[in-house]
């Protein structure tokens, strides 16, 4: 084989007809025009449209038209999405703050105790224009202002208040304070919730002492809850028993009163009949009394009291003896 001479090599020439070139250019123009003219805004978003880099308008969700070829550009902002920023001070979170070399979770309370505080904030973008243009480092600004506000609120309270009853008040105050600060900076966001995740002392002897205090408080709360549970269980039962005894006493009283009224009415009726016919009434009363006495016992014997010896006359309930 001979050597190939590159100097004599000529690439194949593709000849395009002017009509094909024109069609290609027109098609590319149409595609670029369509892509740069129409844009879509999601239901959870609002679009900020700029013309030559200057704010022009805000558009609602749906399909919209803009001036093509980059003259107008849109920036979709998620205004209906609740966003969360976590202040748990892990390495991946600390890089966002300009104070990354500081132990930001350690805060000083009002009674000069050190606490390790972690929290989250949830916010929603309320003004997409302000969110895009007013502040350059938005996340860093949110981070620093939040850290400053929580530190101030923690520093105004004693350590046991921070760990206990003042916790909800700190969260509400932090939300209001952050909204006021963010409005001053013109961030265009609204803080919906601030939640304190962990408030604990640093590791070491202080931690052990606080653990003992926490266990004592938990035992106290457990005993209080058990006492309340026993109270709630016994008091209704005692009240029910008292109510039952009262009802029984009232029933017994009503029964005795009614029986007394009946006996009195019967005595009056017998007395009236006795006045009208004393002999008949006396005999009837005697017969009724004997019937009541003899019916109370079985195998009763009738004895003639005039006999000198104890001889049965007739055995009631059985044959003669």
Secondary structure, 3 states (H helix, E strand, C coil): CCCCCHHHCCCCCCCCCHHHHHHHHHHHHHHHHHHHHEEEECCCCEEEEEECCEEEEEECCEEEECCCCCCEEEEEECCCCCEEEEECCCHHHHCCCCCCCCCCCEEECCCCCEEEEEEEEEEEECCHHHHHHCCCCHHHHHHHHHHHHHHHHHHCCCHHHHHCCCHHHHHHHHHHHHHHHHHHHCCCEEEEEEEEEEEECCCCHHHHHHHHHHHHHHHHHHHHHHHHHHHHHHHHHHHHHHHHHHHHHHHHHHHHHHHHHHHHHHHHHHHHHHHHCHHHHHHHHHHHHHHHHHHCCCCCEEECCCCCCCCEEEECCCCCC
